[in-house]
Amino acid sequence: MKILLFGRNGQVGWELQRSLAPLGEVIALDRTGEGGLSGDLADAAGVARTVAQVRPDVVVNAAAYTAVDKAESDKALAHAVNAVAPGVLAEAANSVGAALVHYSTDYVFDGSGTRPWTEGDATGPLGMYGRTKLEGEQRIAAALPRHLVLRTSWVYAARGGNFAKTMLRLAGERTQLQVVEDQVGAPTGADLLADVTAQALRPFLAGSAPAGVYHVTAGGETSWHGYARYVVGLAQAAGAPLKAGPDQVLPIPTSAFPTPARRPHNSRLDSTRFRAAFGLALPHWQQGVARMLQEIL
């Protein structure tokens, strides 16, 4: 099997290079490309030529424009990367008989209510990031029957920056932290996403699991405040030199921390369909976060 991976240096893309390797040859690209191949999703013609040249069995797109606030002003680039490029990749994949795996987000929903979102729920993105990601999904569905769109939320990895690292840095500098408590979701490890992608590809390509959109997050739920308290508490118990402990992580509402882009309050995603279709377990979010902290502490 030949797999063409876009976004190799992102959190999920980095882990995918590892998880996909046992399945076959992985050709992994970042924005700079190599060997005449383009990995820059802003270059639609270039990535289409790349798919035609490589002729993979599977295209995996782990690249995206993820600067949620900046997308409000950088609309053209966000649209090119998140909406236009996925459709182009789907068309190119269809032309060479390849399947496509693509990652999307809870931001396609409006964040209302408290029930976990299912794949069949009505979408209603609040900002440019969510709108472009939703359009990308729609363009894929229109161009290529053999696709998996995996919606996820609150992605983190030991490599690169993440929320947990920010909280640990601030807890080492300050005696008190304030963290939003009215946004709820499930912190989901890039390693978990990569591993379940590799596990899901075989039954999908064999035709025993249906194409379409699936929700994939770690189990359980928490708020950003609860996430921060958990991270700081584990770090304190491990002997990290912190000025603030979990009791000094104070809850605040979203309204106290205004941002250019509106955030969904309800980022819960129901992963029942994915677990049933592929026979996979999705561990509780605390398990992955604790493992990540062991790596970075």
Long-range contacts (C-beta under 8 A, 24 or more apart in sequence): 1-25, 1-57, 1-58, 1-205, 2-27, 2-54, 2-55, 2-56, 2-57, 2-58, 3-27, 3-56, 3-57, 3-58, 3-59, 3-60, 4-29, 4-50, 4-51, 4-54, 4-56, 4-58, 4-59, 4-60, 4-98, 5-29, 5-60, 5-62, 6-39, 6-41, 6-47, 6-59, 6-60, 6-61, 6-62, 6-63, 6-89, 7-39, 7-61, 7-62, 7-63, 7-64, 8-39, 8-62, 10-62, 10-63, 10-64, 11-155, 11-156, 11-157, 11-159, 11-160, 11-162, 11-190, 12-62, 12-103, 12-155, 12-157, 12-190, 12-193, 12-194, 13-62, 13-63, 14-157, 14-159, 14-190, 15-157, 15-190, 15-191, 15-193, 15-194, 15-195, 16-60, 16-62, 16-194, 16-197, 16-198, 18-194, 19-191, 19-194, 19-195, 19-197, 19-198, 20-60, 20-194, 20-197, 20-198, 20-201, 22-198, 23-198, 23-201, 23-202, 24-57, 27-54, 27-56, 31-63, 39-63, 41-80, 41-81, 41-85, 42-77, 42-80, 42-81, 42-85, 44-80, 44-84, 44-85, 44-88, 47-85, 47-88, 47-89, 47-92, 48-88, 48-89, 48-91, 48-92, 51-89, 51-92, 51-93, 51-95, 51-96, 51-98, 52-92, 52-95, 52-96, 55-96, 55-98, 56-93, 56-96, 56-98, 57-98, 57-99, 57-205, 58-98, 58-99, 58-100, 58-101, 58-201, 58-205, 59-89, 59-92, 59-93, 59-98, 59-99, 59-100, 59-101, 60-100, 60-101, 60-102, 60-197, 61-85, 61-86, 61-89, 61-100, 61-101, 61-102, 61-103, 62-103, 64-103, 64-133, 65-129, 65-132, 66-129, 67-129, 68-107, 68-127, 68-129, 68-259, 68-261, 68-263, 69-259, 69-260, 69-261, 70-260, 71-127, 71-128, 71-129, 71-132, 71-261, 72-127, 72-128, 72-260, 72-261, 73-260, 75-128, 78-128, 78-129, 78-132, 79-128, 79-132, 79-135, 81-132, 82-129, 82-132, 82-133, 82-135, 82-136, 83-132, 83-133, 83-135, 83-136, 83-139, 84-139, 85-136, 86-136, 86-137, 86-139, 86-140, 87-136, 87-139, 87-140, 87-142, 87-143, 89-140, 90-139, 90-140, 90-142, 90-143, 90-144, 90-147, 91-143, 91-144, 93-144, 93-146, 94-143, 94-144, 94-146, 98-146, 99-144, 99-146, 99-147, 99-148, 99-204, 99-205, 100-140, 100-144, 100-146, 100-147, 100-148, 101-147, 101-148, 101-150, 101-197, 101-201, 102-136, 102-137, 102-140, 102-147, 102-148, 102-149, 102-150, 103-149, 103-150, 103-151, 103-152, 103-193, 104-133, 104-134, 104-136, 104-137, 104-149, 104-150, 104-151, 104-152, 104-213, 105-129, 105-130, 105-133, 105-151, 105-152, 105-153, 106-151, 106-152, 106-153, 106-185, 106-264, 106-267, 106-268, 106-269, 107-133, 107-264, 108-133, 108-134, 108-137, 108-151, 109-264, 109-266, 110-264, 111-183, 111-263, 111-264, 111-265, 111-266, 111-267, 112-265, 112-266, 113-266, 114-184, 114-266, 114-268, 115-266, 115-268, 116-215, 116-221, 116-268, 116-269, 116-270, 117-215, 117-266, 117-268, 117-269, 117-270, 118-215, 118-270, 118-272, 118-273, 119-151, 119-212, 119-213, 119-214, 119-215, 119-270, 119-273, 126-261, 126-262, 126-263, 126-264, 127-261, 127-262, 128-261, 129-261, 130-264, 137-213, 141-212, 141-213, 145-211, 146-211, 147-211, 147-212, 148-200, 148-204, 148-211, 148-212, 148-214, 149-212, 149-213, 149-214, 150-193, 150-197, 150-214, 150-215, 150-216, 150-274, 151-213, 151-214, 151-215, 151-216, 151-269, 152-188, 152-193, 152-215, 152-216, 152-217, 152-269, 153-185, 153-186, 153-188, 153-217, 153-267, 153-269, 154-185, 154-186, 154-187, 154-188, 154-217, 154-227, 154-267, 155-188, 155-189, 155-190, 155-193, 156-187, 156-188, 156-189, 156-190, 156-289, 156-292, 157-189, 157-190, 157-191, 157-292, 158-292, 158-295, 158-296, 159-190, 162-292, 163-187, 163-224, 163-227, 163-228, 163-231, 164-227, 164-231, 164-289, 164-292, 164-293, 164-296, 165-296, 167-227, 167-228, 167-231, 167-232, 167-249, 168-231, 168-232, 168-235, 168-240, 168-242, 168-296, 168-297, 170-244, 171-232, 171-235, 171-242, 171-243, 171-244, 171-245, 171-248, 171-249, 172-240, 172-241, 172-242, 172-243, 173-243, 174-243, 174-244, 175-243, 175-244, 175-248, 176-244, 176-248, 176-250, 177-228, 177-232, 177-244, 177-248, 177-249, 177-250, 178-250, 178-251, 178-252, 178-256, 178-257, 179-224, 179-225, 179-227, 179-228, 179-249, 179-250, 179-251, 179-252, 180-223, 180-224, 180-225, 180-251, 180-252, 180-253, 180-254, 180-256, 180-257, 181-223, 181-224, 181-225, 181-226, 181-251, 181-252, 181-253, 182-223, 182-253, 182-254, 182-265, 183-223, 183-224, 183-254, 183-263, 183-264, 183-265, 183-267, 184-221, 184-222, 184-223, 184-265, 184-266, 184-267, 184-268, 185-217, 185-221, 185-222, 185-266, 185-267, 185-268, 185-269, 186-217, 186-218, 186-219, 186-220, 186-221, 186-222, 186-267, 186-268, 186-269, 186-285, 187-218, 187-222, 187-227, 187-285, 187-288, 187-289, 188-216, 188-217, 188-218, 188-285, 188-288, 189-218, 189-288, 189-289, 189-291, 189-292, 191-288, 192-218, 192-282, 192-283, 192-288, 196-274, 196-278, 196-280, 196-282, 199-278, 199-280, 200-274, 200-278, 200-280, 203-277, 203-278, 203-279, 204-278, 209-277, 209-278, 210-277, 214-271, 214-273, 214-274, 214-277, 215-269, 215-270, 215-271, 215-273, 215-274, 216-269, 216-271, 216-274, 216-282, 217-269, 217-271, 217-282, 217-285, 218-282, 218-283, 218-284, 218-285, 218-287, 218-288, 219-271, 219-282, 219-283, 219-284, 219-285, 220-284, 220-285, 220-286, 221-268, 221-285, 222-285, 223-251, 225-249, 225-251, 225-252, 227-289, 230-286, 230-289, 231-289, 231-293, 234-289, 234-290, 234-293, 235-293, 235-297, 238-293, 238-297, 240-297
